[in-house]
């Protein structure tokens, strides 16, 4: 499908056009080709699709783990959650739902919030690479859970086995005690601190350690909601942000916020970040740190992963009901009928009429069918009926 967005608002308020040819961005500020579908955005914001740099996709449909206390180290929280599987029947039942179904809802959570790419911090299960999965999932990466779960030998072997061109991702410095603080130094001593190292959380990284991370060319994946909820504090990121060494992640709903938009709202408050910086944390900076050169910006040749927000919407205070259109690889997956139904999709494409937080939306019909057949539900998503084939 070829189309041209006109009267689109780009970064800085500039109004222009963007042409999509198939799955790629073809050009900026050109006239539509004769056969293009023309979508007049009337000043609505056009952004690269958002990138969630850290999620445990299979955990998002589990019940919230409420706690009246702050933990000293992530191991304490993990032990408590594992115990809940044995003592909480509702939790145990939700945890026993088939993994692919739980992954599906993790993907849907991201799609509805404008995310087009997710870095999943667990094995790359086959369903995550299926064409029908709601969002794109990073495929080329190395990972270890953490020093305290996997042990030093396994962590070091994982780092050495990861190609230098791929990101290597590990939970580290997640807590507020000496053990958490020492994890950075242990990773460095093990030879696991390099230009592809991405530390998740990093609450206990002091200024000196942050400087060493920048000098190594590594980065931090910041999950402020999870940090504040579990530990009552989060990483200091100002210097890392200024060096473009930070990406935003959601962790999962088990410990964090509802979605990346909620995460950005908290990040803006905690970090005093402006709109342009927030956008970079979930687009350009994330793409750079995750070694994804084909996305994260609006440039010819990059993937047509696109997000449309209302003209007045800011990432720091918007919600998923404001999302007007999400495109992945040049195909509309979700949004307002005003945009989705005007795209000249193939005759085989079906669309489902849904409501998201009480607001009417259009969702990819095949995805809607998967959701309708699931045993769990996405809070705030009301599936109605497939409206027919788009022409």
N, C-alpha and C positions, 0 to 999 in steps of 0.2 A: 504494500500500500504506500503510495506517495501522497504527501500532503504538505501544505504550507500554513504555518501559524502566522497571522498578521496582527498588527497592533498589540504585540506582546511587550510586556514590561520586563526588561532585563535588569541586572544588578546596577545600582546607581540611578534607577528610574528611567533609563533610556528606553524609548519605544522603537521597536523594529520588527523584523520577521525572521523566521527560522523554517528552513525546508527540510523535510524528512523524506529520504528515499529508501524504502524497505526498512531495514533494521538500523540504519545509520543516519546521523545528521549529515545532510548534503551541503548546506550552505546557510549563511546568515545574511540578512538584509538584501534578499533578492526577490524579484517578482515571482509569483507562483507560475509553475509550468502549466500549459493548457489543460492537462488531464489531472492536475492535482485536486484533491479535496482541500478546500480553503476554510480554515477555522479562524474566525475573527475573535481574538481574545479580549478585545475592547478594553485594553489596559490591564488585564489580569497578569499576575506575575508568572513568568516562565523560568523554572529552575532546573538544574540537573536533578535526576532522581536521587533521593537521599540514600546514604550508605550507613547502615548500622554496623559498627565495627566489632561488636561483641554481643552475641546472644547465645543462650542455650535453648534452642528452638523447642525441644521436646518438654521443657519445663513450664511453658507459659500457660498451659491449661490446668495446672495444679492449683489447689486452693492457696490463698495467701498464707504466708507463715508469719503471723503476728507475734511479736515478742515485746515484752515490757522492759527489756534490758538491752544494753549494748554489749557486744562481745569484745574480748581481748584479741582474738585471732579467728580467722575464717574457719579453722578446724573445729572450733567450738560450735559454730552455727551449723556446719555440715553434720556434725554428730547429732545435734538436736533434730535436724530434719530427718536424718536416717531413723532416729528413734520414733519419729512421728508415723512412719510407715507401719510400725508395729502397734501403735496405741490409738491411732485416729482412723476409724473405719472409712470415713469420707475421703480422707487423704489417700489411704491405701487403695480405695476403689478407683480414684482418678489416676493414680500412678500406674494402675494395672491396665489402663486403656492402651490399645495397640500403639506402638511407637509411631508408626506412620501417621496415625490420626492426630497424635499430639504434635508431631512435626508440622502437620497441615495447619493447625491453629496457630502455631508460632509464626508460620509464614503469613497467614491472614492478618495477624496482629500488625505485622510490619507493612504489608501492602496498604491497609486502611490508613496508615499514618504517613503515606507518601514515600516509604522506603522501597527502593527497587533492587538493592543488593544487600545481603547480610553475610557477615563473617560468623559462621557457626563454630563455637568452641567445643567441639566433640568430633567423633568420627564423621566422615562424609558419607552418611548413609545413602543407599541407592536412590531413595525417593527424593532426596534433595537435588538430584541432577535430572529429575524427570521434567519433561517439557511442561507438564501440568502443574508443577509446584508454583505457588503464588508469586514468588520473587526469585531473582537470581541469587545463588549462593556461591561464595568464593570457593574455588576448587583447588587452587594451587597454594597450599600453605602447609606449614609444619606446626605442631603444637604439643604441648605437654600440659597436664592440668596444673601442677604446682610441685614444689619441692616436698611439701608435707604429705601429699597424696602419692606421688609417683616415686619419690626418692631421688637422690642425687645422680646415681648412675643412669637411671632411665631418662632423667631430664637431659643430661649431657649427651646421651646417645641420640635422643630425639633432635637436639640442636645440630649435631654433626651430620645427621641423616637428611636434614632439610637443605635443599639447594639454596645457595646464597641469594638467588634472585627471588625467592619466595619469602614471605613473612613467616617468622617463627613466633608463636604467641603463647604466653604463659601467665598464669595468675601469680602475682608477686607483691609483697609488702602490703597485703590485705589484712589489716588489723591495726592495733594500737599499742603493741608491746614490743619488747626487744627482739623476739623471734621474728616478727614481721619485718622489723627494721633491718635485720641481718640478712634477709633473703637476697637483697640486691647484691651484697658483697659475695655471697655464696655463688650466685649465678656468674658473677664476674670471675671468681676464682676457678670455676668449672669451665671457663672459656665460652660461656653462653651469652656474652654481651657483644653484639655486633650491629652492623648497619641494618640487619633485618629483624632485630629483636624488638618485639612489642610486648611491653609489660601491661597487664590488665590490673587496674585499681591503683597501685602505687601510693597508697595513703601515707606510708611511712618513708617516702623518699624525701630526704632533706635536701637543702640547696646543693650541697656538694655532690650527692648522688644524682640529682637531676642534671647537674652540669656534666657529669661523666656519661650519662645516658645520651645527652645531646652530642657530646664529643664523639661517641661511638657511632652516631648516626641512627640510633634506635628511637623508639617513640613510646608514648603512653596511650593506652585506651582508657578513657575516663568514664566511669559509671557513677556519677554523683548521687543518684537516687538510692542505689543499692548501698553505697558507702554510708550515707547519712542514716539510712534506716537500720543498718546492722551495727554501725560503730559510732554514730553521732558525729562523724567528721569525714572529710574527704581530702583528696590530694590537693596540694598547692600546684597550680598549673600555669600561672601567669607567665613565667619564664619559658616554659615549654610551649605555650601557645604562641609566644612571640617568635619562637624558632620554628614554628609550623611542625611541631612534634607531637601533636595531640589529635586524637580522633574520639568520637563519642560512641559509647555502647550502652545497651539497655540491661545487660546481664540476663535477666528474665523477670517475669512478674512474680516469681516466687520470692525474690528478694528486692526487686526494683520497682520502677514505675509502670504505668499502663503501656506506654509506647515511647518512641523516640521524640515525639513532640513534647510530651510531658518532661522528658529528660532535658530537652533543650531549654524549656522554661526554667527548670531548676538551675541549669548551668548558667543561664543569663543572670540569675539572681546571685548565685554564689560567686561567680567569677567576674561580675560586672562587665559582661561581654556585649558588644554591639551586634547589630544584625548581620553585618558583613562577616564578622568573625564566626558567629554561630553557623552561618551558611557554610563557611569553609570547613568547619569541624565535621560536617556530615556530607561533604562533597569532595572538594579538592584535597584537603589534608588527609581524609580517610582513604581516598583513592591512591594517594602517594604512598602512605604508610603500608597499605595492603598490596602494593605493587599491582595496581589495576590501571594501566595507562589508557585504557579504552573507555573510561567513564569518569564522572566527577566534575565535568565541565561541559560547557556548550560550545563545541568546536567541530568544524567539519571533519568527518571521518570517525568520530567517536560514536559509541552506542546511542541510539535514540531512547535513552532512559530518561523520562521527563516527568516533571511535576508542575501542575498549574495550581496556584493559590489565588484567592481574590486579591485585587489590587491593594487593598488596605491591610492585608494579613501579614503579620510579622512572625517569623519562626519562633521568636521568643515568647509569643503569647497566642499562637494559633492552636486549634484542636483538629482532630481528624474529620469532624463534620464540615470543616472549611475546605477540605481537599476537593478540588474541582475536577482533577484529572490525573491519573497515573498511567504512564505508558512504559512498557518494558520491551526492549528490542523492537521499537516502532509499532507495537500493538497496544491498543487501549485495554487495560485490565479492570479499571474501576474509575468511577467519577460521577459527575453530574450528567443527566440525560442531555442537557443542552449541548455538551461537547461530545460525549461518547456516541450518541446516536447519529451525529452528523458525519461521522467518519465512515468512509466507504469500506467497511469490512467485507469479508467474503460472505457468500450466501450461506455458508455453513455455520457462521458465527451466531451463537445465541447469547442473549443478554438477560440477566435476571434483575427484576425490580426489587430492591431491598431498602431498608432504612438503617442508617447508622446514627446512633444516638438521637433518634427521632427525626432525622433529616432524610428525605428520599434520595436514593443513589441508584446507580446502575453498576452491576457486577458481572464479570465474565461468567457466562452461563455454565460452562463446564466446571468451573470452580464452585459455583453455587450448588451444583448437583453433588459434588463431593461433600460439601458442608451439610447439605440436607440429609445425607445418608450417615452422618457421623453420630456418635452417641454423646458427644459433648457439644457445647455451644460457645460462641464468642460473645461475651457480655456486650450488650449494646447493638449487636447486629441482628436485625429482624429479617429473616428470609421470607419473601412473599411468593412470587410466582415468576416463571420464565415468560417473558413478554413476547417471545417469537424470534424470528431470524432477522438480523440486521441486514439492510440492503444498501 
